[in-house]
Amino acid sequence: MRLDQAIAARFPQYSRRKARELIASKHVLVNERLVAVSSREVSDDDRIAVVESSPELDIIRETPDWVAVNKPAGMPTQPTRDRASRSLEELLRLQYREIYLVHRIDTPTSGVVIFARTRAAAASLSRLSASGEIRKIYLARVDPPIVNELTIDAPIDGKEAITIVRPLRVMPPAVEVEIKTGRTHQIRIHLSGIGHPVVGDRRYGGLSAPRLMLHAWKLSHPQLGELVAPPPPFTSS
């Protein structure tokens, strides 16, 4: 079936004419890839997304090889299974077309995320990220507060996981958190494990709050420089 026909069939609010307009204006993704040809053949198994409007993205820095974005809290980094909300990756494809995920942060977490713009850059940056060469620093608000620097060395799912926590005099009540490894939910699991869960983290025992008070603050490497996402309000309240 043609793409414009498939859109009209799957999304009753769009006529074929409107579907063609959306495709021509680059507002349609097929399997998370931008498609601008109405006659493109698609199958029933293909995933089709129509993005009529998208929020303005906070671009921290971009080069021909990569783009760094300050992801808002609540936006998925990559497409979710139910496609209930548009992901940062999908929105970037509308703007840059060719985009490759290098690393991700949890949906409720805000802050720096970097995407490659070429296959070569994706391979290079993915190696750096996997090897721990890219320094990753977060801001978190925990309860009860942490007053002394500490290192948490506790495996997650049988794999080494190291987290360093430093109180911040200039930004109380937030703490600076540096991860030396990149396990899923590492910061949230480690801070909960020592009795100082992140505020807003219901999954790991944190106090109730409007959002998860965790922010990917800085990401740095000689090849990238220092990429900084401004601290959110919870770091100074």
Buried (B, 14 or more C-beta within 10 A) or exposed (E): BBBBBBBBBBBEEBEBEBBBBBBEEBBBBBEBEBBBEBEBEBEEEBEBBBBEEEEEBEEBBBEEBBBBBBBBBEBBBBBEEEBEEBBBBBBBBBBEEBBBBBBBBBBBBBBBBBBBBBEEBBEBBBEBBEEEEBBBBBBBBBBEEBEEEBEBEEEBEEEEBBBBBBBEEEBEBBBBBBBBBBBEBBBBBBBBBBEBBBBBBEBBBBBEBEBBBBBBBBBBBEEBEEBBBEBBEBBEE
